[in-house]
Amino acid sequence: NQVLEGAIDQLDPELQAILHLYYRENCTQQQMAERLDIKQYTVSRRLTKAREQLLKKLALWSRETLHISLTSALLQSMSLVMEEWLQQHYKP
């Protein structure tokens, strides 16, 4: 929790807003685009960027703290777990 919460806090405010709208308010990418006055593809890219940055922080922490060798299969598994965590973290 602390690693991901800290990583969220370090994201740009626009990426934090994207995560909030997507996970907390359950907005579609189109709804987010309209609310933020940007294109839908920009929302998609920013959402992907936010997730990638969070996964990178989690992976680095795992490697440095837990001394885990990172494989593509492990990163994929971490990504799925992180997605579930995000859904729970932003749950009202």
Secondary structure, DSSP 4 states (H G I P E B T S, - for coil): -HHHHHHHHHS-HHHHHHHIIIIIS---HHHHHHHHTS-HHHHHHHHHHHHHHHHHHHHHHHHHHH-PPP-HHHHHHHHHHHHHHHHHHT--
